[in-house]
Amino acid sequence: MRVRSRAVVAAGVAVAVVALLGIWFVVRQLGPHLTLPLASRTCTVQADGRVVLGADQMANAATIAAIGMQRGMPEQAVVVALATAYQESHLKNIGHGDRDSVGLFQQRPSQGWGTAEQIQDPRYAAARFYAALKKVKGWQGMRVTEAAQRVQRSAYPEAYQKWADESQVLTRALLGDATGAVACTVGPTPTMRGAAAAAALTRGLTLDWGLPEAAADPTGLAVPASDARNGWRYAHWLVSHAGDHGVKRVRFGDLEWTARQGTWAKARGDDRAGTGQVLAEVFADV
């Protein structure tokens, strides 16, 4: 019996060794051409700090920031809102939570935040959060966690502070205080293409930023930018929403982001967009 057990263990070890050797061989042969599925839908934000998010988290963060600006809130309000959503849902628009809590901010229908359907609209949820924050007297002089707690009434009032640094990085990038700061990889298969993608982007920009409808056609759209800061706001928003809107390329100034590379680089020659507009190209219909 003991002999058989040893034989089984030896056989298991042999299989494990063969498997490890096989993995080593594949990695050695493919090297940089080996792509992990998990890495195909991520975003990196670099703005006096570094944050890595999934594509859905990045899109939600971009919408939260834009709604804050549309409502005329100061930048610190965006930091507080992002830290709150970080803690409550990790920037995911979830359909469950403690008791009847749902959405990015885990707002509760039973406490008057709206219906569950309304709360799971990121724009509605963000607008309601900012409206509640605005009513907090002296919130601008509070720590992030104190301001958030005045709105949320959490059982863990200090929990929001641990996300303050990440939220400040995101705010700097999403509000245009950094250049080429949001870079996303979106995977090989776009969720939208052509006219449908361009129309969805135009509608999203209008709803999030309160912009008039941008000039769009089946290949993409052009978004007017009054200055560099606004240009980077819209450029970063477009990249943040690239994964769910079929964005292939974004250009502003002398830089461009492409879905193929997932990074910002110098645009070549006539591809430069200048500073008066942000250009977005969507994946063509097939």
Number of C-alpha atoms within 10 A of each C-alpha: 6 7 8 9 10 11 12 12 12 12 12 12 12 12 12 12 12 12 12 12 12 12 12 11 12 12 13 11 11 10 10 8 8 11 10 7 8 9 12 17 17 21 25 21 25 18 21 13 12 13 15 17 17 21 23 19 23 28 23 22 29 26 24 29 28 26 23 26 18 14 14 11 16 11 16 17 24 27 25 30 28 32 28 30 27 23 17 23 18 17 25 20 21 16 15 13 14 9 9 14 21 25 26 31 29 26 25 19 16 12 9 8 18 16 13 18 12 15 25 20 13 23 20 16 24 27 16 17 24 21 15 15 23 15 11 13 11 10 18 15 10 11 15 26 20 19 24 30 20 16 17 19 10 13 8 10 15 14 19 25 19 14 20 21 17 19 25 21 21 31 27 23 26 31 23 20 17 22 21 22 24 28 23 30 23 29 17 11 10 19 15 20 23 20 18 18 29 27 20 16 27 21 17 19 20 14 17 21 20 15 15 13 17 18 14 19 16 17 19 28 23 20 22 18 19 11 11 20 18 20 26 28 24 28 28 27 28 25 31 32 24 30 29 17 24 26 31 23 22 26 28 27 20 16 19 23 26 22 24 12 13 22 19 20 14 13 16 10 8 8 15 16 20 17 19 17 23 25 26 28 22 27 23 17 12 5
